[in-house]
């Protein structure tokens, strides 16, 4: 259902942008199709992430139901530990992008 929903959204976006380019801007049908496809892609990429990920999950589950994860066992264990910590303590914030030992580090202190 998620794949159908996302495809329907993309189709409606394409049709809307195609008609705008063809009727309002008066471009050729081929150029209008290219403009419609480009803008439908951009809008769906920027604003419909949740639906895109749902559609991707459906496709992955359909074509590779037994596929292994691409993450290492250590990365999966770290993610599980962080999830458990957040579930147990909702007031704790984890910044996984920051390397350890850099909290509060300011380059202006070196000078």
C-alpha atoms as an extended CHARMM CRD file, in Angstrom:
* protein
*
       111  EXT
         1         1  UNK       CA              0.0000000000        0.0000000000        0.0000000000  PROA      1               0.0000000000
         2         2  UNK       CA              2.8850000000        2.3840000000        0.7960000000  PROA      2               0.0000000000
         3         3  UNK       CA              4.3900000000        1.8690000000       -2.6550000000  PROA      3               0.0000000000
         4         4  UNK       CA              1.0540000000        2.5900000000       -4.3240000000  PROA      4               0.0000000000
         5         5  UNK       CA              0.5000000000        5.6830000000       -2.1860000000  PROA      5               0.0000000000
         6         6  UNK       CA              3.9550000000        7.0990000000       -2.9670000000  PROA      6               0.0000000000
         7         7  UNK       CA              3.5680000000        6.3180000000       -6.6710000000  PROA      7               0.0000000000
         8         8  UNK       CA              0.1910000000        8.0550000000       -6.7120000000  PROA      8               0.0000000000
         9         9  UNK       CA              1.6640000000       11.1560000000       -5.0570000000  PROA      9               0.0000000000
        10        10  UNK       CA              4.5050000000       11.2470000000       -7.6040000000  PROA      10              0.0000000000
        11        11  UNK       CA              2.0700000000       10.7410000000      -10.4740000000  PROA      11              0.0000000000
        12        12  UNK       CA             -0.1970000000       13.5620000000       -9.3510000000  PROA      12              0.0000000000
        13        13  UNK       CA              2.8040000000       15.8570000000       -8.8800000000  PROA      13              0.0000000000
        14        14  UNK       CA              4.0810000000       14.9810000000      -12.3510000000  PROA      14              0.0000000000
        15        15  UNK       CA              0.7010000000       15.6220000000      -13.9250000000  PROA      15              0.0000000000
        16        16  UNK       CA              0.3150000000       18.9660000000      -12.1400000000  PROA      16              0.0000000000
        17        17  UNK       CA              3.7660000000       20.2100000000      -13.1390000000  PROA      17              0.0000000000
        18        18  UNK       CA              3.3600000000       18.8800000000      -16.6780000000  PROA      18              0.0000000000
        19        19  UNK       CA              0.0730000000       20.7370000000      -17.1280000000  PROA      19              0.0000000000
        20        20  UNK       CA              1.5080000000       23.9340000000      -15.6770000000  PROA      20              0.0000000000
        21        21  UNK       CA              4.5110000000       23.7700000000      -17.9990000000  PROA      21              0.0000000000
        22        22  UNK       CA              2.4480000000       22.7900000000      -21.0510000000  PROA      22              0.0000000000
        23        23  UNK       CA             -0.5990000000       25.0310000000      -20.6380000000  PROA      23              0.0000000000
        24        24  UNK       CA              0.5630000000       28.0160000000      -18.6080000000  PROA      24              0.0000000000
        25        25  UNK       CA              4.1870000000       28.3330000000      -19.7210000000  PROA      25              0.0000000000
        26        26  UNK       CA              3.4550000000       26.9960000000      -23.2420000000  PROA      26              0.0000000000
        27        27  UNK       CA              6.4220000000       24.6080000000      -23.5130000000  PROA      27              0.0000000000
        28        28  UNK       CA              6.5650000000       21.7080000000      -25.9540000000  PROA      28              0.0000000000
        29        29  UNK       CA              5.1530000000       18.3540000000      -24.7430000000  PROA      29              0.0000000000
        30        30  UNK       CA              8.6060000000       16.7860000000      -24.4100000000  PROA      30              0.0000000000
        31        31  UNK       CA             10.0230000000       19.7480000000      -22.4950000000  PROA      31              0.0000000000
        32        32  UNK       CA              6.9130000000       19.8580000000      -20.3100000000  PROA      32              0.0000000000
        33        33  UNK       CA              7.3520000000       16.1520000000      -19.5300000000  PROA      33              0.0000000000
        34        34  UNK       CA             10.9830000000       16.7040000000      -18.5470000000  PROA      34              0.0000000000
        35        35  UNK       CA             10.0800000000       19.7220000000      -16.4120000000  PROA      35              0.0000000000
        36        36  UNK       CA              7.2100000000       17.7890000000      -14.8140000000  PROA      36              0.0000000000
        37        37  UNK       CA              9.4400000000       14.8210000000      -14.0200000000  PROA      37              0.0000000000
        38        38  UNK       CA             12.1860000000       17.0100000000      -12.5780000000  PROA      38              0.0000000000
        39        39  UNK       CA              9.8830000000       19.0580000000      -10.3660000000  PROA      39              0.0000000000
        40        40  UNK       CA              7.8970000000       15.9910000000       -9.2470000000  PROA      40              0.0000000000
        41        41  UNK       CA             11.1730000000       14.3470000000       -8.2400000000  PROA      41              0.0000000000
        42        42  UNK       CA             12.3700000000       17.4280000000       -6.3610000000  PROA      42              0.0000000000
        43        43  UNK       CA              9.1280000000       17.9900000000       -4.4700000000  PROA      43              0.0000000000
        44        44  UNK       CA              8.7210000000       14.3180000000       -3.5480000000  PROA      44              0.0000000000
        45        45  UNK       CA             12.3760000000       14.0930000000       -2.4750000000  PROA      45              0.0000000000
        46        46  UNK       CA             12.1580000000       17.1630000000       -0.2730000000  PROA      46              0.0000000000
        47        47  UNK       CA              8.7070000000       16.7690000000        1.2550000000  PROA      47              0.0000000000
        48        48  UNK       CA              7.6910000000       13.0890000000        1.1320000000  PROA      48              0.0000000000
        49        49  UNK       CA             10.5580000000       11.3260000000        2.8810000000  PROA      49              0.0000000000
        50        50  UNK       CA              8.3170000000        9.2150000000        5.1090000000  PROA      50              0.0000000000
        51        51  UNK       CA              6.3070000000        7.9120000000        2.1550000000  PROA      51              0.0000000000
        52        52  UNK       CA              9.4850000000        7.2810000000        0.1150000000  PROA      52              0.0000000000
        53        53  UNK       CA             11.0440000000        5.2580000000        2.9150000000  PROA      53              0.0000000000
        54        54  UNK       CA              7.8320000000        3.2550000000        3.3170000000  PROA      54              0.0000000000
        55        55  UNK       CA              7.7810000000        2.4860000000       -0.4050000000  PROA      55              0.0000000000
        56        56  UNK       CA             11.4620000000        1.5150000000       -0.2930000000  PROA      56              0.0000000000
        57        57  UNK       CA             10.8040000000       -0.8390000000        2.6140000000  PROA      57              0.0000000000
        58        58  UNK       CA              7.9790000000       -2.5370000000        0.7010000000  PROA      58              0.0000000000
        59        59  UNK       CA             10.1720000000       -3.0170000000       -2.3700000000  PROA      59              0.0000000000
        60        60  UNK       CA             13.0980000000       -4.3090000000       -0.2910000000  PROA      60              0.0000000000
        61        61  UNK       CA             10.8310000000       -6.7140000000        1.6010000000  PROA      61              0.0000000000
        62        62  UNK       CA              9.3050000000       -7.9760000000       -1.6510000000  PROA      62              0.0000000000
        63        63  UNK       CA             12.4980000000       -8.5320000000       -3.6220000000  PROA      63              0.0000000000
        64        64  UNK       CA             14.9730000000       -9.3840000000       -0.8400000000  PROA      64              0.0000000000
        65        65  UNK       CA             13.0850000000      -10.6890000000        2.2010000000  PROA      65              0.0000000000
        66        66  UNK       CA             16.1380000000      -12.5090000000        3.6210000000  PROA      66              0.0000000000
        67        67  UNK       CA             18.7110000000       -9.7960000000        2.9590000000  PROA      67              0.0000000000
        68        68  UNK       CA             21.1830000000       -9.1130000000        5.7120000000  PROA      68              0.0000000000
        69        69  UNK       CA             21.7180000000       -5.6400000000        7.0700000000  PROA      69              0.0000000000
        70        70  UNK       CA             24.6340000000       -3.6190000000        5.7440000000  PROA      70              0.0000000000
        71        71  UNK       CA             25.5870000000       -2.4700000000        9.2400000000  PROA      71              0.0000000000
        72        72  UNK       CA             28.2350000000       -4.2330000000       11.2670000000  PROA      72              0.0000000000
        73        73  UNK       CA             27.2760000000       -6.1220000000       14.4060000000  PROA      73              0.0000000000
        74        74  UNK       CA             28.9860000000       -3.4450000000       16.5000000000  PROA      74              0.0000000000
        75        75  UNK       CA             26.9960000000       -0.6520000000       14.8530000000  PROA      75              0.0000000000
        76        76  UNK       CA             23.7400000000       -2.5390000000       15.4250000000  PROA      76              0.0000000000
        77        77  UNK       CA             24.6710000000       -3.1590000000       19.0680000000  PROA      77              0.0000000000
        78        78  UNK       CA             25.5100000000        0.5440000000       19.5420000000  PROA      78              0.0000000000
        79        79  UNK       CA             22.2120000000        1.5950000000       17.9910000000  PROA      79              0.0000000000
        80        80  UNK       CA             20.3070000000       -0.8510000000       20.2200000000  PROA      80              0.0000000000
        81        81  UNK       CA             22.1170000000        0.4610000000       23.3150000000  PROA      81              0.0000000000
        82        82  UNK       CA             21.3120000000        4.0740000000       22.3690000000  PROA      82              0.0000000000
        83        83  UNK       CA             17.6600000000        3.1850000000       21.7510000000  PROA      83              0.0000000000
        84        84  UNK       CA             17.4260000000        1.4420000000       25.1250000000  PROA      84              0.0000000000
        85        85  UNK       CA             19.0460000000        4.4250000000       26.8700000000  PROA      85              0.0000000000
        86        86  UNK       CA             16.6480000000        6.8810000000       25.2300000000  PROA      86              0.0000000000
        87        87  UNK       CA             13.6390000000        4.6830000000       26.0410000000  PROA      87              0.0000000000
        88        88  UNK       CA             14.6940000000        4.4300000000       29.6880000000  PROA      88              0.0000000000
        89        89  UNK       CA             15.6140000000        8.1290000000       30.0110000000  PROA      89              0.0000000000
        90        90  UNK       CA             13.5970000000       10.3490000000       27.6690000000  PROA      90              0.0000000000
        91        91  UNK       CA             15.3330000000       13.4840000000       28.9840000000  PROA      91              0.0000000000
        92        92  UNK       CA             18.7630000000       12.3360000000       27.7040000000  PROA      92              0.0000000000
        93        93  UNK       CA             19.8990000000       13.6120000000       24.3170000000  PROA      93              0.0000000000
        94        94  UNK       CA             22.4430000000       11.6940000000       22.2660000000  PROA      94              0.0000000000
        95        95  UNK       CA             24.4400000000       13.3760000000       19.5210000000  PROA      95              0.0000000000
        96        96  UNK       CA             25.7470000000       10.4300000000       17.5220000000  PROA      96              0.0000000000
        97        97  UNK       CA             27.4880000000       12.7290000000       15.0400000000  PROA      97              0.0000000000
        98        98  UNK       CA             29.8850000000       14.1700000000       17.6170000000  PROA      98              0.0000000000
        99        99  UNK       CA             33.0880000000       12.2670000000       18.3040000000  PROA      99              0.0000000000
       100       100  UNK       CA             33.7920000000       11.4130000000       21.9130000000  PROA      100             0.0000000000
       101       101  UNK       CA             35.9170000000       13.9090000000       23.7930000000  PROA      101             0.0000000000
       102       102  UNK       CA             34.8820000000       16.9120000000       21.6930000000  PROA      102             0.0000000000
       103       103  UNK       CA             32.0060000000       18.1210000000       23.8360000000  PROA      103             0.0000000000
       104       104  UNK       CA             32.5370000000       21.7320000000       24.7490000000  PROA      104             0.0000000000
       105       105  UNK       CA             35.6050000000       21.9960000000       22.5520000000  PROA      105             0.0000000000
       106       106  UNK       CA             36.1660000000       25.4860000000       21.1980000000  PROA      106             0.0000000000
       107       107  UNK       CA             38.9770000000       26.3170000000       18.7490000000  PROA      107             0.0000000000
       108       108  UNK       CA             39.2390000000       29.8500000000       20.1430000000  PROA      108             0.0000000000
       109       109  UNK       CA             40.5970000000       28.4210000000       23.4050000000  PROA      109             0.0000000000
       110       110  UNK       CA             43.8340000000       27.3750000000       21.6490000000  PROA      110             0.0000000000
       111       111  UNK       CA             44.8710000000       30.9230000000       20.8090000000  PROA      111             0.0000000000
